[in-house]
Amino acid sequence: MNKTIKKLNITMIIGILAVWVSGSLFHFVYDWTGRNTFVGLFFPTNESTWEHMKLAFLPMNLYGIYTWYALKDRYEASGFAILLGANVATWAIPFLYYTYMGVLGFSKMWLDIATFFVAVLIGFAVEYHVLRRAGHESFVLGTWIMAIVDFMMAAAFVSCSYGAPALGIFAKP
């Protein structure tokens, strides 16, 4: 295994663990800060599926900054891969949750927690796959598109934190 692939593998493993730990801790930040309104813009404010998507979104993007810095010289598609992985992980949470709820017809806390962990794995798997397959191809347009999607997701999290529409994904269970 060459040094580039080894560095990528280590970066991905550390990322998975970092996002699992930080995402798990982020679940409690809003309460730890005395339900601070500003903090609630970025951290879950309730138990809705939408708010739980923040558990993957913020840590994946924060770790993505490190990943981009560490890999940008070796993988030109790193920006695209990181943003795609973060958004896939974020949307994997409701996909997995509503799929298992549809099959079982009920919710279990341990399955809710597993949903987060599996979603993060899926996000990093997508990121890893793109980085390995892209080689030295540049995805400039794809990176810009994913950056816009990422920004729109961040804006949606901020705007829906305290003014969520009356849709099921925003409902508190």
C-alpha positions as CSV (number, residue, x, y, z in Angstrom):
1,M,0.0,0.0,0.0
2,N,1.5,3.3,-1.0
3,K,1.8,6.3,1.3
4,T,-1.0,8.2,-0.4
5,I,-3.6,5.4,0.1
6,K,-2.3,4.8,3.6
7,K,-2.8,8.4,4.5
8,L,-6.3,8.4,3.0
9,N,-7.3,5.3,4.9
10,I,-6.0,6.7,8.2
11,T,-7.7,10.0,7.5
12,M,-11.0,8.2,6.9
13,I,-10.8,6.0,10.0
14,I,-10.0,9.0,12.2
15,G,-12.8,10.9,10.6
16,I,-15.4,8.2,11.2
17,L,-14.4,8.0,14.9
18,A,-14.2,11.8,15.3
19,V,-17.7,12.3,13.7
20,W,-19.2,9.5,15.8
21,V,-17.8,11.0,19.0
22,S,-18.5,14.6,18.2
23,G,-21.9,13.9,16.7
24,S,-22.9,11.9,19.8
25,L,-21.7,14.8,22.1
26,F,-23.4,17.4,19.9
27,H,-26.7,15.8,20.8
28,F,-26.5,17.4,24.2
29,V,-24.8,20.7,23.5
30,Y,-28.1,22.7,23.3
31,D,-29.2,21.5,26.8
32,W,-25.7,21.9,28.2
33,T,-25.7,25.6,27.2
34,G,-29.0,26.2,28.9
35,R,-31.0,26.0,25.6
36,N,-29.1,28.9,24.2
37,T,-30.9,30.2,21.1
38,F,-27.8,30.8,19.1
39,V,-26.4,27.3,19.8
40,G,-29.7,25.9,18.7
41,L,-29.1,27.1,15.2
42,F,-26.3,24.6,14.8
43,F,-27.1,21.8,17.3
44,P,-30.2,19.7,17.8
45,T,-33.0,21.5,19.7
46,N,-35.4,18.6,19.9
47,E,-35.8,15.0,19.0
48,S,-37.2,15.5,15.5
49,T,-35.6,13.7,12.6
50,W,-34.6,17.0,11.1
51,E,-32.8,18.2,14.2
52,H,-30.9,14.8,14.3
53,M,-29.6,15.4,10.8
54,K,-27.5,18.2,12.4
55,L,-25.5,15.4,14.2
56,A,-24.0,14.3,11.0
57,F,-23.9,17.6,9.1
58,L,-21.8,19.8,11.4
59,P,-19.2,17.2,12.4
60,M,-18.8,15.9,8.8
61,N,-18.3,19.5,7.5
62,L,-15.9,20.4,10.4
63,Y,-13.8,17.3,9.9
64,G,-14.0,17.9,6.1
65,I,-12.0,21.1,6.6
66,Y,-9.2,19.1,8.0
67,T,-9.6,16.4,5.4
68,W,-9.5,18.9,2.6
69,Y,-6.4,20.5,4.0
70,A,-4.7,17.1,4.5
71,L,-5.6,15.6,1.1
72,K,-6.1,18.5,-1.4
73,D,-2.6,18.1,-2.9
74,R,-3.0,14.4,-3.5
75,Y,-6.7,14.3,-4.5
76,E,-8.0,17.2,-6.6
77,A,-11.6,16.0,-6.1
78,S,-11.3,16.2,-2.3
79,G,-13.6,19.2,-2.0
80,F,-16.3,17.5,-4.1
81,A,-15.9,14.2,-2.2
82,I,-16.0,15.8,1.2
83,L,-19.1,17.9,0.6
84,L,-20.9,15.0,-1.2
85,G,-20.0,12.6,1.7
86,A,-21.3,15.2,4.3
87,N,-24.6,15.7,2.5
88,V,-25.1,11.9,1.9
89,A,-24.5,11.2,5.6
90,T,-26.9,14.0,6.5
91,W,-29.7,12.7,4.3
92,A,-29.0,9.0,5.1
93,I,-30.3,9.7,8.6
94,P,-34.0,10.3,7.6
95,F,-33.7,7.7,4.8
96,L,-32.5,5.0,7.2
97,Y,-34.9,6.1,10.0
98,Y,-38.0,6.2,7.9
99,T,-37.1,2.9,6.2
100,Y,-36.7,1.0,9.4
101,M,-39.8,2.7,10.8
102,G,-41.7,1.6,7.7
103,V,-40.6,-2.0,8.0
104,L,-41.0,-2.4,11.8
105,G,-43.8,0.1,12.4
106,F,-42.2,1.4,15.6
107,S,-39.1,3.2,16.8
108,K,-36.4,1.9,19.1
109,M,-33.7,4.1,20.7
110,W,-30.9,1.8,19.9
111,L,-32.0,1.7,16.2
112,D,-32.1,5.5,16.2
113,I,-28.6,5.6,17.5
114,A,-27.4,3.0,15.0
115,T,-29.0,5.0,12.2
116,F,-26.6,7.9,13.0
117,F,-23.6,5.6,13.1
118,V,-24.5,3.9,9.8
119,A,-25.3,7.2,8.1
120,V,-21.8,8.4,9.0
121,L,-20.3,5.2,7.6
122,I,-22.2,5.7,4.4
123,G,-21.1,9.3,4.1
124,F,-17.4,8.4,4.6
125,A,-17.8,5.4,2.2
126,V,-19.1,7.7,-0.5
127,E,-16.3,10.2,0.2
128,Y,-13.7,7.4,0.1
129,H,-15.1,5.9,-3.1
130,V,-15.0,9.3,-4.9
131,L,-11.5,10.0,-3.8
132,R,-10.2,6.6,-4.9
133,R,-12.0,6.6,-8.2
134,A,-11.4,10.2,-9.2
135,G,-7.7,10.0,-9.2
136,H,-6.3,13.4,-10.1
137,E,-9.4,14.5,-11.9
138,S,-10.7,17.9,-10.9
139,F,-14.4,18.3,-10.1
140,V,-14.5,22.1,-10.1
141,L,-18.1,22.4,-11.2
142,G,-19.2,19.5,-9.0
143,T,-17.4,21.1,-6.0
144,W,-19.2,24.4,-6.6
145,I,-22.6,22.6,-6.9
146,M,-22.0,20.7,-3.7
147,A,-20.8,23.8,-1.9
148,I,-24.1,25.5,-2.9
149,V,-26.1,22.4,-1.7
150,D,-24.1,22.4,1.5
151,F,-24.7,26.1,2.1
152,M,-28.4,25.7,1.4
153,M,-28.5,22.8,3.9
154,A,-26.8,25.0,6.5
155,A,-29.3,27.8,5.8
156,A,-32.2,25.4,6.1
157,F,-30.9,24.2,9.4
158,V,-30.6,27.7,10.7
159,S,-34.0,28.9,9.4
160,C,-35.9,25.7,10.5
161,S,-34.4,25.5,14.0
162,Y,-37.1,27.8,15.4
163,G,-39.6,28.1,12.6
164,A,-40.0,24.6,11.2
165,P,-42.8,23.9,8.7
166,A,-45.6,21.6,9.8
167,L,-44.1,18.5,8.2
168,G,-43.4,15.1,9.7
169,I,-39.6,15.3,9.4
170,F,-39.8,18.4,11.7
171,A,-42.2,16.9,14.2
172,K,-41.1,16.0,17.7
173,P,-41.8,12.3,18.4
